[in-house]
Amino acid sequence: MAYLNEADLNTPHWQAAFYGAPYARLCAVKENYDPDGIFYDCTAVGSEAWVEQMDRRLSLPGSILL
């Protein structure tokens, strides 16, 4: 028997649900070690700064993809 813990990507307010009160501090740590945001996952700390396009490419809000 095994238990698989899979986060629901559609959870509203996932930052609070997955990380809780330390989320703001985790954002500061991420900014310190990954200022360009290259380490991305859809539920990772700081991922709300990115927009996932229909073709799965990532962009920052307001940027133009060619």
DSSP file (Angstrom, degrees, kcal/mol; ACC not computed):
  #  RESIDUE AA STRUCTURE BP1 BP2  ACC     N-H-->O    O-->H-N    N-H-->O    O-->H-N    TCO  KAPPA ALPHA  PHI   PSI    X-CA   Y-CA   Z-CA
    1    1 A M              0   0    0      0, 0.0     2,-0.3     0, 0.0     0, 0.0   0.000 360.0 360.0 360.0 139.0    0.0    0.0    0.0
    2    2 A A        -     0   0    0      2,-0.0     2,-0.5     0, 0.0     0, 0.0  -0.949 360.0-142.4-134.9 154.9    1.3    3.5   -0.9
    3    3 A Y        -     0   0    0     -2,-0.3     2,-0.6     2,-0.0     0, 0.0  -0.980  13.1-165.5-119.2 124.3    0.1    7.0   -0.3
    4    4 A L        -     0   0    0     -2,-0.5     2,-0.8     2,-0.0    -2,-0.0  -0.946   6.1-156.9-111.9 118.4    0.6    9.6   -3.0
    5    5 A N        +     0   0    0     -2,-0.6     2,-0.5     2,-0.0    -2,-0.0  -0.840  18.5 176.4 -96.5 107.9    0.1   13.2   -2.0
    6    6 A E        -     0   0    0     -2,-0.8     2,-0.2     0, 0.0    -2,-0.0  -0.957  24.4-133.6-116.9 123.4   -0.7   15.2   -5.1
    7    7 A A        -     0   0    0     -2,-0.5     2,-0.7     1,-0.1    36,-0.0  -0.478  20.8-120.8 -72.8 142.9   -1.5   18.9   -4.8
    8    8 A D    >   -     0   0    0     -2,-0.2     3,-1.8     1,-0.1    -1,-0.1  -0.776  15.5-153.8 -85.5 115.8   -4.5   20.1   -6.7
    9    9 A L  T 3  S+     0   0    0     -2,-0.7    -1,-0.1     1,-0.3     5,-0.1   0.660  92.0  57.8 -65.7 -15.7   -3.3   22.8   -9.1
   10   10 A N  T 3  S+     0   0    0      2,-0.1    -1,-0.3     3,-0.0    -2,-0.0   0.262  72.2 133.3 -98.9  11.2   -6.7   24.4   -9.1
   11   11 A T    X   -     0   0    0     -3,-1.8     3,-0.9     1,-0.1     2,-0.1  -0.458  60.2-122.9 -63.3 122.2   -6.8   25.0   -5.3
   12   12 A P  T 3  S+     0   0    0      0, 0.0     5,-0.2     0, 0.0    -1,-0.1  -0.423  94.4  11.0 -65.3 143.7   -7.9   28.6   -4.7
   13   13 A H  T >> S+     0   0    0      1,-0.1     4,-2.1     3,-0.1     3,-0.7   0.915  78.9 172.1  54.5  46.9   -5.4   30.6   -2.7
   14   14 A W  H <>  +     0   0    0     -3,-0.9     4,-3.1     1,-0.2     5,-0.5   0.773  67.1  67.2 -60.0 -27.3   -2.8   27.8   -3.1
   15   15 A Q  H 3>>S+     0   0    0      1,-0.2     4,-2.0     2,-0.2     5,-0.8   0.941 109.1  36.0 -59.2 -46.9   -0.1   29.9   -1.6
   16   16 A A  H <>5S+     0   0    0     -3,-0.7     4,-0.7     3,-0.2    -2,-0.2   0.883 118.8  51.2 -72.5 -39.0   -1.8   29.8    1.8
   17   17 A A  H  <5S+     0   0    0     -4,-2.1    -2,-0.2     1,-0.2    -1,-0.2   0.892 121.7  30.2 -67.1 -39.6   -3.1   26.2    1.4
   18   18 A F  H  <5S+     0   0    0     -4,-3.1    -2,-0.2    -5,-0.2    -3,-0.2   0.842 137.6  18.6 -89.3 -35.7    0.3   24.8    0.4
   19   19 A Y  H  <5S-     0   0    0     -4,-2.0    -3,-0.2    -5,-0.5    -2,-0.1   0.676  84.9-165.4-114.4 -23.6    2.8   27.0    2.3
   20   20 A G    ><< -     0   0    0     -5,-0.8     3,-1.6    -4,-0.7    -1,-0.2  -0.309  59.9 -14.4  72.5-153.6    0.8   28.8    5.0
   21   21 A A  T >  S+     0   0    0      1,-0.3     3,-0.7     2,-0.1     4,-0.3   0.772 126.6  64.9 -59.9 -32.0    2.0   31.8    7.0
   22   22 A P  T 3> S+     0   0    0      0, 0.0     4,-2.5     0, 0.0    -1,-0.3   0.467  71.6 101.6 -73.4   3.2    5.7   31.5    6.0
   23   23 A Y  H <> S+     0   0    0     -3,-1.6     4,-2.2     1,-0.2     5,-0.2   0.886  78.2  51.0 -58.2 -42.0    4.9   32.2    2.3
   24   24 A A  H <> S+     0   0    0     -3,-0.7     4,-1.6     1,-0.2    -1,-0.2   0.908 112.3  46.9 -61.9 -41.7    6.0   35.9    2.5
   25   25 A R  H  > S+     0   0    0     -4,-0.3     4,-2.1     1,-0.2    -1,-0.2   0.892 110.1  53.3 -66.7 -38.8    9.3   34.9    4.0
   26   26 A L  H  X S+     0   0    0     -4,-2.5     4,-2.6     1,-0.2    -2,-0.2   0.866 105.6  54.4 -63.7 -36.4    9.7   32.2    1.4
   27   27 A C  H  X S+     0   0    0     -4,-2.2     4,-2.4    -5,-0.2    -1,-0.2   0.900 108.0  49.6 -62.8 -40.3    9.2   34.7   -1.4
   28   28 A A  H  X S+     0   0    0     -4,-1.6     4,-1.7     2,-0.2    -2,-0.2   0.900 111.1  49.0 -65.7 -40.5   12.0   36.9    0.1
   29   29 A V  H  X S+     0   0    0     -4,-2.1     4,-2.1     2,-0.2     5,-0.3   0.927 111.6  49.4 -63.7 -44.9   14.3   33.9    0.2
   30   30 A K  H  X S+     0   0    0     -4,-2.6     4,-3.1     1,-0.2    -2,-0.2   0.914 108.9  52.4 -61.6 -42.7   13.5   33.0   -3.4
   31   31 A E  H  < S+     0   0    0     -4,-2.4    -1,-0.2     1,-0.2    -2,-0.2   0.862 110.0  50.3 -60.8 -35.7   14.1   36.6   -4.5
   32   32 A N  H  < S+     0   0    0     -4,-1.7    -1,-0.2     1,-0.2    -2,-0.2   0.911 123.1  28.2 -68.5 -43.3   17.5   36.4   -2.8
   33   33 A Y  H  < S+     0   0    0     -4,-2.1    -2,-0.2     1,-0.2    -3,-0.2   0.659 134.4  28.9 -95.8 -18.2   18.6   33.1   -4.4
   34   34 A D    ><  +     0   0    0     -4,-3.1     3,-1.6    -5,-0.3    -1,-0.2  -0.476  63.8 160.5-139.9  64.6   16.6   33.3   -7.7
   35   35 A P  T 3  S+     0   0    0      0, 0.0    -1,-0.1     0, 0.0    -4,-0.1   0.751  78.9  50.2 -64.2 -23.7   16.1   36.9   -8.6
   36   36 A D  T 3  S-     0   0    0     -3,-0.1    -5,-0.1    -5,-0.0    -2,-0.0   0.493 105.8-127.4 -92.1  -3.8   15.4   36.1  -12.3
   37   37 A G    <   +     0   0    0     -3,-1.6    -6,-0.1    -7,-0.2    -3,-0.0   0.842  57.5 146.4  66.1  35.3   12.8   33.5  -11.4
   38   38 A I        +     0   0    0      1,-0.1     2,-1.1     2,-0.0    -1,-0.1   0.734  53.2  77.1 -79.1 -20.0   14.4   30.7  -13.5
   39   39 A F  S    S+     0   0    0     -5,-0.1     2,-0.4     2,-0.0    -1,-0.1  -0.777  72.8 171.1 -91.1 101.5   13.4   27.9  -11.1
   40   40 A Y        +     0   0    0     -2,-1.1     2,-0.3     7,-0.0     6,-0.1  -0.879  22.4 156.4-120.2 141.7    9.7   27.6  -12.0
   41   41 A D    >   -     0   0    0     -2,-0.4     3,-2.0     3,-0.1     6,-0.1  -0.929  50.1-113.4-151.3 148.9    6.9   25.2  -11.1
   42   42 A C  T 3  S+     0   0    0     -2,-0.3     8,-0.1     1,-0.3    10,-0.0   0.740 117.8  31.9 -61.4 -22.7    3.2   26.1  -11.3
   43   43 A T  T 3  S+     0   0    0      2,-0.1    -1,-0.3     4,-0.0     2,-0.1   0.173  95.0 117.6-116.6  17.7    2.8   25.8   -7.5
   44   44 A A  S X  S-     0   0    0     -3,-2.0     3,-2.1     1,-0.1     4,-0.3  -0.446  80.2 -81.9 -81.4 157.9    6.3   26.9   -6.5
   45   45 A V  T 3  S+     0   0    0      1,-0.3    -1,-0.1    -2,-0.1    -4,-0.1  -0.372 117.6  14.5 -57.0 129.3    7.0   30.0   -4.4
   46   46 A G  T >  S+     0   0    0     -2,-0.1     3,-1.7    -3,-0.1    -1,-0.3   0.403  85.6 122.3  86.6  -1.7    6.9   33.0   -6.7
   47   47 A S  G X   +     0   0    0     -3,-2.1     3,-1.9     1,-0.3    -2,-0.1   0.708  57.8  76.6 -69.1 -17.5    5.3   31.3   -9.6
   48   48 A E  G 3  S+     0   0    0      1,-0.3    -1,-0.3    -4,-0.3    -3,-0.1   0.645  81.2  71.0 -68.0 -10.8    2.4   33.8   -9.6
   49   49 A A  G <  S+     0   0    0     -3,-1.7    -1,-0.3    11,-0.1     2,-0.3   0.670  93.9  68.6 -74.5 -15.8    4.8   36.3  -11.2
   50   50 A W  S <  S-     0   0    0     -3,-1.9     2,-0.5    -4,-0.2    10,-0.2  -0.705  70.3-146.0-106.1 154.8    4.7   34.2  -14.5
   51   51 A V  E     -A   59   0A   0      8,-3.1     8,-1.9    -2,-0.3     2,-0.6  -0.985  13.8-141.8-118.3 126.7    1.9   33.6  -17.0
   52   52 A E  E     -A   58   0A   0     -2,-0.5     6,-0.2     6,-0.2     5,-0.1  -0.797  20.2-144.7 -90.4 122.7    1.6   30.3  -18.7
   53   53 A Q    >   -     0   0    0      4,-3.3     3,-2.0    -2,-0.6    -1,-0.0  -0.263  28.6 -99.7 -79.9 169.2    0.6   30.7  -22.4
   54   54 A M  T 3  S+     0   0    0      1,-0.3    -1,-0.1     2,-0.1    -2,-0.0   0.815 125.9  52.7 -59.7 -31.4   -1.6   28.2  -24.3
   55   55 A D  T 3  S-     0   0    0      2,-0.1    -1,-0.3     1,-0.0     3,-0.1   0.238 122.6-107.6 -90.9  14.7    1.4   26.7  -25.9
   56   56 A R  S <  S+     0   0    0     -3,-2.0     2,-0.1     1,-0.3    -2,-0.1   0.427  75.4 137.0  76.3   3.1    2.9   26.2  -22.4
   57   57 A R        -     0   0    0     -5,-0.1    -4,-3.3     1,-0.0     2,-0.3  -0.485  49.5-129.2 -74.7 152.6    5.6   28.9  -22.8
   58   58 A L  E     +A   52   0A   0     -6,-0.2     2,-0.3    -2,-0.1    -6,-0.2  -0.795  30.9 168.3-103.3 145.2    6.1   31.2  -19.8
   59   59 A S  E     -A   51   0A   0     -8,-1.9    -8,-3.1    -2,-0.3     3,-0.1  -0.979  35.3-111.7-147.3 160.0    6.1   35.0  -19.9
   60   60 A L    >   -     0   0    0     -2,-0.3     3,-2.3   -10,-0.2   -10,-0.2  -0.698  54.7 -85.2 -87.0 147.2    6.0   37.9  -17.5
   61   61 A P  T 3  S+     0   0    0      0, 0.0    -1,-0.1     0, 0.0     3,-0.1  -0.254 116.0  18.8 -54.0 133.7    2.8   39.9  -17.6
   62   62 A G  T 3  S+     0   0    0      1,-0.3     2,-0.1    -3,-0.1    -2,-0.0   0.321  94.7 125.4  88.3  -7.9    2.9   42.6  -20.3
   63   63 A S    <   -     0   0    0     -3,-2.3     2,-0.5     1,-0.0    -1,-0.3  -0.489  57.5-128.0 -83.7 158.1    5.7   40.9  -22.2
   64   64 A I        -     0   0    0     -2,-0.1     2,-0.4    -3,-0.1    -4,-0.0  -0.914  15.8-152.2-108.8 124.8    5.3   40.1  -25.9
   65   65 A L              0   0    0     -2,-0.5    -6,-0.0     1,-0.1    -8,-0.0  -0.795 360.0 360.0 -95.2 136.6    6.0   36.6  -27.2
   66   66 A L              0   0    0     -2,-0.4    -1,-0.1     0, 0.0    -2,-0.0   0.406 360.0 360.0 -98.5 360.0    7.2   36.1  -30.7
